[in-house]
Amino acid sequence: MDYGLLLATSHASHPERMSGQRRLYESLRAAILDGRLAPGARLTASRVLAAELGMARNSVLYAYERLASEGYIAGDRHGTSVARLGLSSPRLANLLAADRAATAPGLSRRAAGLGREDPHSGEMLPFVPGVPALDAFPLARWRRSIERAWRSLSARHLGQGQAAGQPALRHAIAEYLRVARGVRCEAAQVFVTAGTQSGLDLCARLLADAGDTAWVEDPGYPGAHAAFRSASLRLESIPVDADGLAPPAGHWQRVPPRLVYITPSHQYPLGSVLSLERRLALLAAARAAGAWIIEDDYDSEFRRDGMPVPAVQGLEADAPVIYLGTFSKTLFPALRLGFMVVPPQLATLLAGTVGAIPQGGHVAEQLALAEFLDSGAFTSHLRRMRRLYAQRRDALQDALARHLGTRLTVSASAGGMHLSARLEMPLADTTVSAAAAARGLALRPLSRYLLPGTPQAQYNGFVFGYANVAEDAVDGAVCRLARVLDEVAGARSGPG
């Protein structure tokens, strides 16, 4: 065996980052498994091999000792040899490879129905929905809050943390929601989560059983669809119009739900606002049916015209509403903190149950966020972002009108962080989206928000996130989109 060649042809990932002893161990192990070193083959003495490879003898001894401890080699009075593993190494390697190809564990049946992650979700590309203006976040102010939080920590904070969240943050959230969103709540009703998705998962698992029906807006938020599917709930498509969720007549009797998911302040993705008449009707119907309403208030703070629309939860005392919110949109996604507010009678039941589902942690971040809320820094940041997002939205609408004209019909929206537009060309939005990705644009197809079986014709378009696009970059991004549409249309029509 040419050990120098063995090291040079090592298949270990990033061998340049490994120590010599680790590379030797990995190379010998691989050679034994794939049969290049056969069972019973003698290994070169450690002193001789160290000299041959130009490395310390201790490095060779380390590799040999580790291989011996794992059963790959064995020593006797004649020296060190490759262990006999019950099968010849080549046959073992072949069987392992075939077995991995044939029986590698895959996703569960439930996971097979989940939506795929947006390939652009982690990138700062123009038009990614849901990404705030990270370039305008007051990082220095937040850093001071974090530093103060760490200075305040003691040994008692270093455990698992309270499942419902740090008391200081629960109090701060409750105070903010009462004033800013019209939510009726006390701190005991607030449960800190790892974000909206975490809250949806909790609702699906704790408030419904497998096989129960969940009403969802269609088109609607794919994250809600995924959470309910993963809990083995049956999704019922409910259309939306200019006044929000629009259940067909008699639907409460024909298909009674256990959960009703809504985005009433800014329907996602179309942008409509659920009318007061429908809000009151929804509350009454949910009470009568014994259903829970899940109100996802994901970006209501950024209403452009007038004050934010008050939450459905606050319209009635003890409304059957689970109110969800997140700081991923108002602050930054990497914070991964959100909350859910539950009715008082449910809070007592959940207080013990949530503890069985890990939700704690992020103690310093929770304490920092509590201070950020209590100090007024949060509301100051929101005021700045409202102005900034209004400017960026105006810039986007203007650029779309100038460069795309009648090729897109933009839906009216009172605020938020995105707008939707219908494509007025005989092109598939998914095709245009794929072509736009090559131009560095994260264009989300509107048809991807539909449940399977929903006709796509009237929802062939795009969702434009504008919060993360600087005003002076909007025009260039829209020009790129115009070129993409021209190219896709030209390719579709073909030559002459």
ZATIKOL-433762 format. One record per residue (C-alpha): residue number from 1; chain; x, y negated, z. Coordinates in nm, 2 decimals, padded with zeros to 4 digits. Each point is the difference from the previous one (the first is absolute). Layout:
N
- NUM; A; X; Y; Z $
...
end
This chain:
496
- 1; A; 00.00; 00.00; 00.00 $
- 2; A; 00.14; -00.34; -00.10 $
- 3; A; -00.11; -00.20; 00.30 $
- 4; A; 00.11; -00.33; -00.15 $
- 5; A; -00.23; 00.06; -00.30 $
- 6; A; -00.27; 00.10; 00.25 $
- 7; A; 00.02; -00.33; 00.17 $
- 8; A; 00.02; -00.19; -00.33 $
- 9; A; -00.32; 00.16; -00.13 $
- 10; A; -00.20; -00.03; 00.32 $
- 11; A; -00.37; -00.06; -00.05 $
- 12; A; -00.04; -00.18; 00.33 $
- 13; A; -00.18; -00.33; -00.02 $
- 14; A; 00.24; -00.30; 00.05 $
- 15; A; 00.31; 00.21; 00.06 $
- 16; A; 00.21; -00.32; 00.00 $
- 17; A; -00.17; -00.10; 00.33 $
- 18; A; 00.09; 00.33; 00.17 $
- 19; A; 00.30; 00.09; 00.21 $
- 20; A; 00.24; 00.26; -00.14 $
- 21; A; -00.12; 00.26; 00.25 $
- 22; A; -00.36; -00.06; -00.09 $
- 23; A; 00.06; 00.03; -00.37 $
- 24; A; 00.19; 00.33; 00.05 $
- 25; A; -00.28; 00.14; 00.21 $
- 26; A; -00.27; -00.11; -00.25 $
- 27; A; 00.20; 00.14; -00.29 $
- 28; A; 00.07; 00.34; 00.16 $
- 29; A; -00.36; 00.03; 00.11 $
- 30; A; -00.13; -00.06; -00.35 $
- 31; A; 00.26; 00.24; -00.15 $
- 32; A; -00.12; 00.27; 00.24 $
- 33; A; -00.37; -00.05; -00.08 $
- 34; A; 00.04; -00.01; -00.37 $
- 35; A; 00.23; 00.30; -00.02 $
- 36; A; 00.33; -00.16; -00.09 $
- 37; A; 00.13; 00.13; 00.33 $
- 38; A; -00.12; 00.36; 00.01 $
- 39; A; -00.09; 00.19; 00.33 $
- 40; A; 00.32; 00.14; 00.14 $
- 41; A; 00.23; -00.24; -00.18 $
- 42; A; 00.30; -00.11; 00.20 $
- 43; A; 00.05; -00.37; 00.07 $
- 44; A; 00.34; -00.15; 00.00 $
- 45; A; 00.16; -00.04; 00.34 $
- 46; A; -00.07; -00.34; 00.15 $
- 47; A; 00.36; -00.11; 00.02 $
- 48; A; 00.06; 00.09; -00.37 $
- 49; A; -00.32; -00.16; -00.12 $
- 50; A; 00.07; -00.32; 00.19 $
- 51; A; 00.34; -00.02; -00.18 $
- 52; A; -00.16; 00.08; -00.33 $
- 53; A; -00.26; -00.27; 00.03 $
- 54; A; 00.22; -00.26; 00.17 $
- 55; A; -00.23; -00.03; 00.30 $
- 56; A; 00.04; 00.05; 00.38 $
- 57; A; -00.02; 00.36; 00.12 $
- 58; A; -00.26; -00.11; 00.25 $
- 59; A; -00.23; -00.11; -00.29 $
- 60; A; 00.02; 00.35; -00.15 $
- 61; A; -00.06; 00.16; 00.34 $
- 62; A; -00.30; -00.22; 00.05 $
- 63; A; -00.15; 00.12; -00.33 $
- 64; A; 00.08; 00.36; 00.07 $
- 65; A; -00.14; -00.02; 00.36 $
- 66; A; -00.33; -00.16; -00.12 $
- 67; A; -00.04; 00.26; -00.28 $
- 68; A; 00.06; 00.28; 00.26 $
- 69; A; -00.25; -00.15; 00.24 $
- 70; A; -00.27; 00.00; -00.27 $
- 71; A; 00.08; 00.36; -00.11 $
- 72; A; 00.15; -00.07; -00.34 $
- 73; A; 00.35; 00.14; 00.09 $
- 74; A; 00.14; 00.23; 00.26 $
- 75; A; 00.35; 00.06; 00.14 $
- 76; A; 00.17; 00.32; 00.10 $
- 77; A; 00.36; 00.11; 00.06 $
- 78; A; 00.06; -00.01; -00.38 $
- 79; A; -00.11; -00.36; -00.04 $
- 80; A; -00.31; -00.18; -00.11 $
- 81; A; -00.24; 00.12; -00.26 $
- 82; A; -00.34; -00.08; -00.14 $
- 83; A; -00.28; 00.16; 00.20 $
- 84; A; -00.23; 00.26; -00.15 $
- 85; A; -00.35; -00.16; 00.01 $
- 86; A; -00.20; 00.31; -00.08 $
- 87; A; -00.02; -00.08; -00.38 $
- 88; A; 00.28; -00.08; -00.23 $
- 89; A; 00.05; -00.37; -00.01 $
- 90; A; -00.08; -00.04; -00.37 $
- 91; A; -00.32; 00.20; 00.04 $
- 92; A; -00.08; -00.20; 00.32 $
- 93; A; 00.06; -00.33; -00.18 $
- 94; A; -00.22; 00.11; -00.29 $
- 95; A; -00.28; 00.12; 00.23 $
- 96; A; 00.01; -00.33; 00.20 $
- 97; A; -00.01; -00.20; -00.32 $
- 98; A; -00.30; 00.20; -00.13 $
- 99; A; -00.17; -00.02; 00.33 $
- 100; A; 00.04; -00.38; 00.02 $
- 101; A; -00.14; -00.04; -00.35 $
- 102; A; -00.29; 00.23; 00.06 $
- 103; A; -00.11; -00.06; 00.36 $
- 104; A; 00.13; -00.35; 00.10 $
- 105; A; -00.25; -00.15; 00.23 $
- 106; A; -00.20; -00.27; -00.16 $
- 107; A; -00.26; -00.25; 00.10 $
- 108; A; -00.33; 00.10; 00.17 $
- 109; A; -00.32; 00.02; -00.20 $
- 110; A; -00.11; -00.31; 00.18 $
- 111; A; 00.31; -00.19; -00.11 $
- 112; A; -00.05; 00.10; -00.37 $
- 113; A; -00.30; -00.23; -00.01 $
- 114; A; 00.18; -00.31; 00.14 $
- 115; A; 00.10; -00.29; -00.21 $
- 116; A; 00.36; -00.03; -00.10 $
- 117; A; 00.21; -00.28; 00.15 $
- 118; A; 00.04; -00.31; -00.22 $
- 119; A; 00.35; 00.03; -00.15 $
- 120; A; 00.04; -00.37; 00.05 $
- 121; A; -00.13; -00.03; 00.35 $
- 122; A; 00.35; -00.03; 00.15 $
- 123; A; 00.12; -00.25; -00.25 $
- 124; A; -00.02; -00.38; -00.02 $
- 125; A; -00.13; 00.00; -00.36 $
- 126; A; -00.24; -00.26; -00.12 $
- 127; A; -00.37; 00.08; 00.06 $
- 128; A; 00.03; 00.28; 00.26 $
- 129; A; -00.32; -00.04; 00.20 $
- 130; A; 00.01; -00.03; 00.37 $
- 131; A; 00.35; -00.13; 00.04 $
- 132; A; 00.02; -00.34; 00.18 $
- 133; A; 00.23; -00.28; -00.07 $
- 134; A; 00.30; 00.15; 00.17 $
- 135; A; 00.22; -00.28; -00.12 $
- 136; A; -00.21; -00.24; 00.21 $
- 137; A; -00.01; 00.20; 00.32 $
- 138; A; 00.14; -00.19; 00.31 $
- 139; A; 00.27; 00.26; 00.07 $
- 140; A; 00.20; -00.22; 00.24 $
- 141; A; -00.31; -00.05; 00.21 $
- 142; A; -00.08; 00.37; 00.00 $
- 143; A; 00.36; 00.09; 00.09 $
- 144; A; -00.04; -00.22; 00.31 $
- 145; A; -00.31; 00.19; 00.10 $
- 146; A; 00.17; 00.33; -00.05 $
- 147; A; 00.30; -00.11; 00.21 $
- 148; A; -00.22; -00.12; 00.28 $
- 149; A; -00.19; 00.33; -00.01 $
- 150; A; 00.32; 00.20; 00.03 $
- 151; A; 00.11; -00.21; 00.29 $
- 152; A; -00.33; 00.07; 00.18 $
- 153; A; 00.02; 00.37; -00.03 $
- 154; A; 00.07; 00.22; 00.29 $
- 155; A; 00.05; 00.38; 00.05 $
- 156; A; -00.38; 00.04; 00.03 $
- 157; A; -00.04; -00.11; -00.36 $
- 158; A; 00.23; 00.27; -00.14 $
- 159; A; -00.24; 00.29; 00.01 $
- 160; A; -00.25; 00.10; -00.26 $
- 161; A; -00.20; -00.32; 00.05 $
- 162; A; -00.37; -00.03; 00.06 $
- 163; A; -00.21; 00.17; -00.27 $
- 164; A; -00.24; -00.29; -00.03 $
- 165; A; 00.28; -00.25; -00.03 $
- 166; A; 00.17; -00.25; 00.23 $
- 167; A; -00.25; -00.19; 00.23 $
- 168; A; 00.16; -00.33; -00.09 $
- 169; A; -00.06; 00.06; -00.38 $
- 170; A; -00.36; 00.13; 00.05 $
- 171; A; -00.09; -00.31; 00.20 $
- 172; A; 00.16; -00.23; -00.26 $
- 173; A; -00.18; 00.17; -00.29 $
- 174; A; -00.33; -00.01; 00.18 $
- 175; A; 00.04; -00.37; 00.07 $
- 176; A; 00.09; -00.07; -00.36 $
- 177; A; -00.28; 00.20; -00.15 $
- 178; A; -00.27; -00.17; 00.22 $
- 179; A; 00.11; -00.34; -00.11 $
- 180; A; 00.11; 00.05; -00.36 $
- 181; A; -00.23; 00.29; -00.12 $
- 182; A; -00.31; -00.02; 00.22 $
- 183; A; 00.07; 00.36; 00.13 $
- 184; A; -00.17; 00.09; 00.32 $
- 185; A; 00.26; 00.18; 00.20 $
- 186; A; 00.21; 00.03; 00.31 $
- 187; A; 00.35; 00.14; 00.02 $
- 188; A; -00.13; 00.34; 00.11 $
- 189; A; -00.17; 00.04; -00.34 $
- 190; A; 00.32; -00.07; -00.19 $
- 191; A; 00.22; 00.29; -00.10 $
- 192; A; 00.34; -00.07; -00.16 $
- 193; A; 00.08; 00.21; -00.31 $
- 194; A; 00.28; 00.05; -00.25 $
- 195; A; -00.20; -00.20; -00.25 $
- 196; A; -00.33; 00.03; -00.19 $
- 197; A; 00.07; 00.35; -00.13 $
- 198; A; 00.06; 00.12; 00.35 $
- 199; A; -00.33; -00.15; 00.11 $
- 200; A; -00.18; 00.17; -00.29 $
- 201; A; 00.16; 00.33; 00.09 $
- 202; A; -00.12; -00.04; 00.36 $
- 203; A; -00.35; -00.09; -00.11 $
- 204; A; -00.02; 00.30; -00.23 $
- 205; A; 00.13; 00.25; 00.25 $
- 206; A; -00.17; -00.13; 00.32 $
- 207; A; -00.34; -00.12; -00.13 $
- 208; A; -00.09; 00.26; -00.26 $
- 209; A; 00.02; 00.38; -00.06 $
- 210; A; 00.12; 00.19; -00.30 $
- 211; A; -00.28; -00.01; -00.26 $
- 212; A; -00.16; -00.32; 00.12 $
- 213; A; -00.08; -00.27; -00.25 $
- 214; A; 00.20; -00.32; -00.03 $
- 215; A; -00.14; -00.28; -00.22 $
- 216; A; 00.27; -00.20; -00.17 $
- 217; A; 00.00; -00.30; -00.23 $
- 218; A; 00.05; 00.09; -00.37 $
- 219; A; 00.23; -00.14; -00.12 $
- 220; A; 00.17; -00.01; 00.34 $
- 221; A; 00.31; 00.04; 00.21 $
- 222; A; 00.19; 00.32; -00.09 $
- 223; A; 00.14; 00.02; 00.35 $
- 224; A; -00.34; 00.04; 00.15 $
- 225; A; -00.08; 00.27; -00.26 $
- 226; A; 00.32; 00.18; 00.10 $
- 227; A; -00.06; -00.02; 00.37 $
- 228; A; -00.35; 00.14; -00.03 $
- 229; A; 00.10; 00.28; -00.24 $
- 230; A; 00.28; 00.11; 00.23 $
- 231; A; -00.26; 00.04; 00.27 $
- 232; A; -00.21; 00.21; -00.23 $
- 233; A; -00.28; -00.25; -00.02 $
- 234; A; -00.23; -00.02; -00.30 $
- 235; A; 00.03; -00.33; -00.19 $
- 236; A; -00.31; -00.16; -00.13 $
- 237; A; 00.05; -00.27; -00.26 $
- 238; A; -00.19; -00.33; 00.08 $
- 239; A; 00.00; -00.27; -00.27 $
- 240; A; 00.09; -00.36; 00.07 $
- 241; A; -00.12; -00.32; -00.17 $
- 242; A; 00.04; -00.37; 00.05 $
- 243; A; -00.16; 00.03; 00.35 $
- 244; A; 00.22; 00.30; 00.11 $
- 245; A; -00.11; 00.35; 00.09 $
- 246; A; -00.32; 00.09; -00.18 $
- 247; A; -00.15; 00.33; 00.11 $
- 248; A; -00.27; 00.13; -00.24 $
- 249; A; -00.35; 00.00; 00.13 $
- 250; A; -00.07; 00.30; 00.22 $
- 251; A; 00.36; 00.10; 00.02 $
- 252; A; 00.00; -00.01; 00.38 $
- 253; A; -00.26; 00.27; 00.00 $
- 254; A; 00.14; 00.21; -00.28 $
- 255; A; 00.37; -00.01; 00.09 $
- 256; A; 00.02; -00.11; 00.37 $
- 257; A; 00.36; -00.09; 00.09 $
- 258; A; 00.20; 00.05; 00.32 $
- 259; A; 00.25; -00.28; -00.10 $
- 260; A; -00.05; -00.30; -00.22 $
- 261; A; 00.32; -00.18; -00.11 $
- 262; A; -00.03; -00.36; -00.11 $
- 263; A; 00.23; -00.30; -00.07 $
- 264; A; -00.27; -00.26; 00.04 $
- 265; A; 00.20; -00.33; 00.02 $
- 266; A; 00.19; 00.06; -00.32 $
- 267; A; -00.10; 00.33; -00.18 $
- 268; A; 00.30; 00.19; -00.10 $
- 269; A; 00.08; -00.02; -00.29 $
- 270; A; -00.28; -00.20; -00.16 $
- 271; A; 00.00; -00.29; 00.25 $
- 272; A; -00.37; -00.04; 00.07 $
- 273; A; -00.14; -00.10; 00.34 $
- 274; A; -00.27; 00.21; 00.17 $
- 275; A; -00.30; -00.22; 00.03 $
- 276; A; -00.16; -00.07; 00.34 $
- 277; A; -00.32; 00.17; -00.10 $
- 278; A; 00.19; 00.32; -00.09 $
- 279; A; 00.21; -00.02; 00.31 $
- 280; A; -00.31; 00.00; 00.22 $
- 281; A; -00.17; 00.27; -00.20 $
- 282; A; 00.31; 00.22; 00.02 $
- 283; A; 00.02; -00.04; 00.38 $
- 284; A; -00.37; 00.10; 00.04 $
- 285; A; 00.03; 00.30; -00.24 $
- 286; A; 00.32; 00.12; 00.17 $
- 287; A; -00.17; -00.02; 00.35 $
- 288; A; -00.30; 00.20; -00.13 $
- 289; A; 00.22; 00.27; -00.17 $
- 290; A; 00.25; 00.03; 00.29 $
- 291; A; 00.28; -00.10; -00.23 $
- 292; A; 00.32; -00.19; 00.07 $
- 293; A; 00.10; -00.30; -00.21 $
- 294; A; 00.37; -00.04; -00.06 $
- 295; A; 00.07; -00.37; -00.07 $
- 296; A; 00.34; -00.05; -00.16 $
- 297; A; 00.08; -00.37; 00.04 $
- 298; A; 00.34; 00.02; -00.18 $
- 299; A; 00.06; -00.36; -00.12 $
- 300; A; -00.30; -00.21; 00.11 $
- 301; A; 00.24; -00.26; 00.15 $
- 302; A; 00.09; -00.13; -00.35 $
- 303; A; -00.34; -00.12; -00.11 $
- 304; A; 00.06; -00.29; -00.24 $
- 305; A; -00.33; -00.20; 00.04 $
- 306; A; -00.13; -00.08; 00.34 $
- 307; A; 00.04; 00.21; 00.32 $
- 308; A; 00.05; 00.37; -00.01 $
- 309; A; -00.33; 00.20; -00.01 $
- 310; A; -00.08; 00.14; 00.35 $
- 311; A; 00.03; 00.37; 00.05 $
- 312; A; -00.30; 00.23; -00.03 $
- 313; A; 00.10; 00.14; 00.34 $
- 314; A; -00.09; -00.33; 00.17 $
- 315; A; -00.35; -00.03; -00.14 $
- 316; A; -00.16; 00.22; 00.27 $
- 317; A; 00.08; 00.11; 00.35 $
- 318; A; 00.13; 00.35; 00.00 $
- 319; A; -00.02; 00.03; -00.37 $
- 320; A; 00.09; 00.35; -00.13 $
- 321; A; 00.32; -00.14; -00.16 $
- 322; A; 00.36; 00.10; 00.02 $
- 323; A; 00.20; -00.31; -00.09 $
- 324; A; 00.34; 00.05; -00.16 $
- 325; A; 00.28; -00.25; -00.05 $
- 326; A; 00.36; -00.01; -00.09 $
- 327; A; 00.30; -00.22; 00.03 $
- 328; A; 00.16; 00.14; -00.31 $
- 329; A; -00.18; -00.26; -00.21 $
- 330; A; 00.02; -00.30; 00.24 $
- 331; A; 00.36; 00.06; 00.10 $
- 332; A; 00.20; 00.27; -00.18 $
- 333; A; -00.05; 00.36; -00.09 $
- 334; A; 00.30; 00.15; 00.17 $
- 335; A; -00.15; -00.11; 00.34 $
- 336; A; -00.24; 00.29; -00.03 $
- 337; A; -00.24; -00.12; 00.26 $
- 338; A; -00.38; -00.03; -00.02 $
- 339; A; -00.30; 00.04; 00.23 $
- 340; A; -00.35; 00.13; 00.02 $
- 341; A; -00.28; -00.14; 00.22 $
- 342; A; -00.26; 00.25; 00.11 $
- 343; A; -00.34; -00.06; 00.18 $
- 344; A; 00.02; 00.00; 00.38 $
- 345; A; -00.17; 00.34; 00.04 $
- 346; A; 00.25; 00.16; -00.24 $
- 347; A; 00.30; -00.17; 00.16 $
- 348; A; -00.03; 00.21; 00.31 $
- 349; A; -00.03; 00.33; -00.20 $
- 350; A; 00.30; -00.09; -00.22 $
- 351; A; 00.22; -00.11; 00.29 $
- 352; A; 00.07; 00.36; 00.08 $
- 353; A; -00.03; 00.15; -00.34 $
- 354; A; 00.25; -00.23; -00.18 $
- 355; A; 00.26; 00.10; 00.25 $
- 356; A; 00.00; 00.35; -00.17 $
- 357; A; 00.09; -00.16; -00.33 $
- 358; A; 00.34; -00.17; 00.01 $
- 359; A; -00.04; -00.38; -00.05 $
- 360; A; 00.25; -00.15; 00.24 $
- 361; A; 00.34; -00.15; -00.06 $
- 362; A; 00.13; -00.32; -00.15 $
- 363; A; -00.01; -00.15; 00.35 $
- 364; A; 00.23; -00.29; -00.07 $
- 365; A; -00.19; -00.08; -00.32 $
- 366; A; -00.33; 00.01; 00.18 $
- 367; A; 00.12; -00.24; 00.27 $
- 368; A; 00.15; -00.23; -00.26 $
- 369; A; -00.32; -00.01; -00.19 $
- 370; A; -00.20; -00.07; 00.31 $
- 371; A; 00.23; -00.30; 00.07 $
- 372; A; -00.03; -00.11; -00.37 $
- 373; A; -00.38; 00.00; 00.03 $
- 374; A; -00.02; -00.17; 00.34 $
- 375; A; 00.25; -00.27; -00.09 $
- 376; A; -00.20; -00.12; -00.31 $
- 377; A; 00.28; 00.10; -00.24 $
- 378; A; -00.24; 00.25; -00.17 $
- 379; A; -00.27; -00.25; -00.07 $
- 380; A; 00.25; -00.26; -00.12 $
- 381; A; 00.14; 00.26; -00.24 $
- 382; A; -00.34; 00.08; -00.13 $
- 383; A; -00.08; -00.36; -00.07 $
- 384; A; 00.32; -00.03; -00.21 $
- 385; A; -00.08; 00.32; -00.18 $
- 386; A; -00.35; -00.11; -00.09 $
- 387; A; 00.14; -00.31; -00.17 $
- 388; A; 00.28; 00.20; -00.17 $
- 389; A; -00.23; 00.27; -00.13 $
- 390; A; -00.25; -00.25; -00.13 $
- 391; A; 00.28; -00.16; -00.21 $
- 392; A; 00.13; 00.34; -00.12 $
- 393; A; -00.36; 00.11; -00.09 $
- 394; A; -00.06; -00.32; -00.19 $
- 395; A; 00.33; 00.04; -00.19 $
- 396; A; -00.10; 00.36; -00.09 $
- 397; A; -00.35; -00.09; -00.12 $
- 398; A; 00.14; -00.29; -00.21 $
- 399; A; 00.27; 00.22; -00.16 $
- 400; A; -00.25; 00.28; -00.08 $
- 401; A; -00.23; -00.25; -00.16 $
- 402; A; 00.28; -00.16; -00.21 $
- 403; A; 00.18; 00.32; -00.11 $
- 404; A; -00.27; 00.26; -00.01 $
- 405; A; -00.31; -00.20; -00.08 $
- 406; A; -00.30; 00.22; -00.07 $
- 407; A; 00.20; 00.32; 00.03 $
- 408; A; -00.07; 00.01; 00.37 $
- 409; A; -00.31; -00.10; 00.20 $
- 410; A; 00.11; -00.09; 00.35 $
- 411; A; -00.25; 00.06; 00.29 $
- 412; A; -00.07; -00.29; 00.23 $
- 413; A; 00.13; 00.04; 00.35 $
- 414; A; -00.01; -00.22; 00.30 $
- 415; A; 00.34; 00.09; 00.13 $
- 416; A; 00.21; 00.29; 00.11 $
- 417; A; 00.33; 00.11; -00.16 $
- 418; A; -00.11; 00.15; -00.33 $
- 419; A; -00.25; -00.05; -00.28 $
- 420; A; -00.14; 00.25; -00.25 $
- 421; A; -00.05; -00.04; -00.37 $
- 422; A; -00.18; 00.20; -00.27 $
- 423; A; 00.19; 00.08; -00.31 $
- 424; A; -00.19; -00.12; -00.31 $
- 425; A; 00.20; 00.21; -00.25 $
- 426; A; -00.05; 00.36; -00.11 $
- 427; A; 00.30; 00.11; 00.20 $
- 428; A; 00.02; 00.23; 00.30 $
- 429; A; 00.11; -00.18; 00.31 $
- 430; A; 00.22; 00.29; 00.10 $
- 431; A; 00.18; -00.02; -00.33 $
- 432; A; 00.06; -00.37; 00.04 $
- 433; A; 00.11; 00.05; 00.36 $
- 434; A; 00.27; 00.25; -00.10 $
- 435; A; 00.13; -00.23; -00.27 $
- 436; A; 00.00; -00.29; 00.24 $
- 437; A; 00.21; 00.20; 00.25 $
- 438; A; 00.28; 00.01; -00.27 $
- 439; A; -00.01; -00.38; 00.01 $
- 440; A; 00.04; -00.02; 00.37 $
- 441; A; -00.37; -00.06; 00.08 $
- 442; A; -00.20; 00.19; 00.26 $
- 443; A; -00.34; -00.02; -00.17 $
- 444; A; -00.25; 00.21; 00.19 $
- 445; A; -00.27; 00.16; -00.23 $
- 446; A; -00.35; -00.08; 00.13 $
- 447; A; -00.12; 00.34; -00.11 $
- 448; A; 00.23; 00.16; 00.26 $
- 449; A; -00.24; -00.13; 00.27 $
- 450; A; -00.29; 00.21; -00.12 $
- 451; A; -00.11; 00.33; 00.14 $
- 452; A; 00.01; 00.30; -00.25 $
- 453; A; -00.31; 00.00; -00.21 $
- 454; A; -00.07; -00.37; 00.01 $
- 455; A; -00.02; -00.15; -00.35 $
- 456; A; 00.31; -00.21; -00.07 $
- 457; A; -00.12; -00.21; -00.28 $
- 458; A; -00.10; -00.31; 00.21 $
- 459; A; 00.30; 00.04; 00.22 $
- 460; A; 00.28; 00.00; -00.26 $
- 461; A; 00.23; -00.27; 00.12 $
- 462; A; 00.26; -00.10; 00.26 $
- 463; A; 00.05; -00.11; 00.36 $
- 464; A; 00.25; -00.29; 00.03 $
- 465; A; 00.17; -00.05; 00.33 $
- 466; A; 00.13; -00.36; 00.00 $
- 467; A; 00.11; -00.06; 00.36 $
- 468; A; 00.35; 00.13; -00.07 $
- 469; A; 00.05; -00.19; -00.32 $
- 470; A; 00.17; -00.34; 00.03 $
- 471; A; -00.19; -00.27; -00.18 $
- 472; A; 00.29; -00.08; -00.24 $
- 473; A; 00.02; 00.37; -00.10 $
- 474; A; -00.37; 00.05; -00.08 $
- 475; A; 00.01; -00.14; -00.35 $
- 476; A; 00.29; 00.22; -00.11 $
- 477; A; -00.17; 00.31; 00.14 $
- 478; A; -00.32; -00.07; -00.18 $
- 479; A; 00.19; -00.07; -00.33 $
- 480; A; 00.16; 00.35; 00.04 $
- 481; A; -00.35; 00.15; 00.05 $
- 482; A; -00.12; -00.18; -00.32 $
- 483; A; 00.29; 00.16; -00.19 $
- 484; A; -00.09; 00.34; 00.14 $
- 485; A; -00.36; -00.03; -00.11 $
- 486; A; 00.12; -00.09; -00.35 $
- 487; A; 00.24; 00.29; -00.02 $
- 488; A; -00.26; 00.25; 00.13 $
- 489; A; -00.27; -00.13; -00.24 $
- 490; A; 00.25; 00.01; -00.29 $
- 491; A; 00.10; 00.36; 00.08 $
- 492; A; -00.36; 00.10; 00.02 $
- 493; A; -00.10; -00.15; -00.33 $
- 494; A; 00.31; 00.15; -00.18 $
- 495; A; 00.17; -00.12; -00.32 $
- 496; A; -00.19; -00.19; -00.26 $
end
